[in-house]
């Protein structure tokens, strides 16, 4: 009886130490805006997504940036490029100070030749829901570049994209400025596009 009483006391103490949300698990994924804040210190085990390059020389890691308690921690992302040894080559942070004006990674792929890591983004605050900004990491230059800069400043209208050949990416944009329904595909040779970019300001 003494042992039962002690365990009951411990359970009561543990319950008292739980946050106001009780024992229910806090939502920790799904890119959700939450009506009430989740407990401080929740979602500590949110998994990162790792994308090894085809030649296994590099890894692109998409990390959740846990800023706002009014959202699941995957609402904004940081992209980190690491070598096979674990050294960080470079990174790009898409989070915002309050967690509502940044971006999270929607889709990501390495080019077949392992020279470029391409990913599309979604606004964490729901701004311009028709827009899926795309970015490209170039291995040779060790830098990130906006895909929009490679297609004359036009936006990408879908988070889906594909590759043709070793490093040409196919994405969706508009035919004319503002014509969201008039979509066309565009193919960009990333090797040629990177050579035409101005020097990095990073």
C-alpha positions in Angstrom: 0.0 0.0 0.0 2.9 2.3 0.8 4.4 1.7 -2.7 1.0 2.5 -4.3 0.6 5.6 -2.3 4.1 6.9 -3.4 3.5 6.2 -7.1 0.1 8.1 -6.8 1.9 11.0 -5.2 4.6 11.1 -7.9 1.9 11.0 -10.7 0.1 13.9 -9.0 3.3 15.9 -8.8 4.1 15.2 -12.5 0.6 16.3 -13.5 1.0 19.5 -11.5 4.2 20.3 -13.4 2.6 19.9 -16.8 1.8 23.1 -18.8 -1.8 24.3 -19.0 -2.4 22.3 -22.1 -2.2 19.1 -19.9 -1.0 15.8 -21.1 -2.2 16.2 -24.7 0.6 16.2 -27.2 1.3 19.6 -28.8 0.9 19.7 -32.6 4.5 19.7 -33.9 4.2 19.4 -37.6 1.9 20.1 -40.5 2.7 23.8 -41.1 -0.2 24.9 -38.9 -1.2 28.2 -37.4 -2.5 27.5 -33.9 -5.4 29.3 -32.3 -3.7 29.2 -28.9 0.0 29.0 -28.1 1.5 25.6 -27.5 3.6 25.1 -24.3 7.0 26.6 -24.0 9.6 23.9 -24.6 7.2 21.8 -26.7 8.2 20.0 -29.9 11.8 19.7 -28.9 12.2 16.5 -31.0 11.1 17.8 -34.4 13.1 16.0 -37.0 15.2 17.8 -39.6 14.9 16.7 -43.2 18.2 15.5 -44.9 18.7 15.4 -48.6 22.0 13.7 -49.6 23.4 14.6 -53.0 23.4 11.8 -55.5 27.2 11.5 -55.3 26.9 11.5 -51.4 29.5 14.3 -51.2 27.1 16.9 -49.7 24.0 16.9 -47.6 21.3 19.6 -47.7 19.6 19.8 -44.3 16.2 21.6 -43.8 15.9 22.6 -40.2 12.6 23.9 -38.6 13.1 27.3 -37.1 10.9 27.4 -34.0 10.0 31.0 -33.5 6.3 31.4 -32.7 4.3 29.3 -30.2 1.2 30.1 -32.2 2.5 27.8 -35.0 4.0 24.4 -35.4 7.8 24.6 -35.4 8.0 23.7 -39.1 6.3 26.9 -40.2 9.7 28.4 -41.2 12.9 26.8 -42.4 16.7 27.2 -42.4 18.6 25.4 -45.2 22.1 24.2 -44.4 24.6 22.6 -46.8 27.1 20.3 -45.2 29.9 18.1 -46.4 30.1 14.4 -46.0 32.4 15.0 -43.0 29.8 17.2 -41.3 31.4 20.6 -42.0 29.0 23.4 -42.8 29.6 24.9 -46.2 26.9 27.6 -46.1 23.3 28.2 -45.0 20.3 30.3 -45.7 17.7 31.3 -43.1 14.1 31.8 -44.2 12.7 32.6 -40.8 11.3 36.0 -39.6 11.6 37.8 -36.3 8.0 36.9 -35.2 7.6 33.7 -37.1 4.8 34.9 -39.5 6.6 36.6 -42.4 9.2 34.0 -43.4 9.0 30.8 -45.5 9.1 27.0 -45.1 10.5 24.5 -47.6 7.7 22.9 -49.7 9.7 20.7 -52.1 13.5 20.1 -52.5 15.7 18.0 -54.8 19.3 17.8 -55.9 20.1 18.0 -59.6 21.1 14.6 -61.1 24.7 15.7 -61.4 24.9 16.8 -57.7 25.8 20.3 -58.6 22.6 22.1 -57.6 20.1 21.9 -54.7 16.8 23.3 -55.7 13.9 24.0 -53.4 10.5 25.8 -53.4 9.1 27.8 -50.5 5.7 28.7 -49.1 5.0 31.9 -47.1 4.6 31.1 -43.3 2.0 33.9 -43.0 0.0 32.9 -46.0 1.0 35.9 -48.1 0.7 35.6 -51.9 -0.6 32.0 -51.7 -0.2 31.8 -55.5 3.6 32.3 -55.2 6.1 29.5 -54.5 9.5 31.2 -54.5 12.3 28.9 -55.6 16.0 29.1 -54.6 19.0 27.2 -55.9 22.3 26.3 -54.2 25.2 26.1 -56.6 28.0 23.8 -55.4 30.8 25.3 -57.5 30.0 28.9 -56.3 28.9 27.7 -52.8 26.0 30.2 -52.8 22.3 30.5 -52.9 20.5 32.3 -55.7 16.9 33.2 -56.4 15.4 31.2 -59.3 13.3 34.3 -60.1 16.5 36.2 -61.0 17.2 33.5 -63.6 13.9 34.0 -65.3 13.8 37.8 -65.6 12.3 38.4 -62.2 9.1 36.4 -62.9 7.6 34.4 -60.0 7.1 30.6 -59.8 3.5 29.6 -59.6 3.8 26.1 -58.4 5.9 24.4 -55.7 6.5 21.4 -58.0 9.4 21.3 -60.4 11.5 18.7 -62.2 14.9 18.2 -63.9 15.8 17.6 -67.5 19.3 16.4 -68.1 22.0 16.8 -65.5 21.2 20.3 -64.3 18.3 21.9 -66.1 15.2 22.6 -64.0 11.7 22.9 -65.3 9.3 25.1 -63.3 6.0 27.1 -63.8 5.7 30.8 -64.2 3.2 33.2 -65.8 3.1 34.1 -69.5 2.5 37.7 -68.8 2.8 39.8 -65.7 -0.1 39.3 -63.3 -1.7 36.6 -65.5 -2.0 33.9 -62.7 -4.2 31.7 -64.8 -2.1 31.8 -67.9 0.8 29.6 -66.8 3.7 28.4 -68.8 6.7 26.1 -68.1 10.2 27.4 -68.3 13.4 25.4 -68.5 16.7 26.8 -67.1 20.2 25.4 -67.4 21.4 26.1 -63.9 25.1 26.0 -64.9 24.6 28.7 -67.5 22.3 30.7 -65.2 24.8 30.8 -62.4 27.5 32.1 -64.7 25.3 35.0 -65.7 24.4 36.0 -62.1 26.1 39.1 -60.6 28.6 38.6 -57.8 27.0 37.4 -54.5 26.2 40.0 -51.9 26.1 37.4 -49.1 
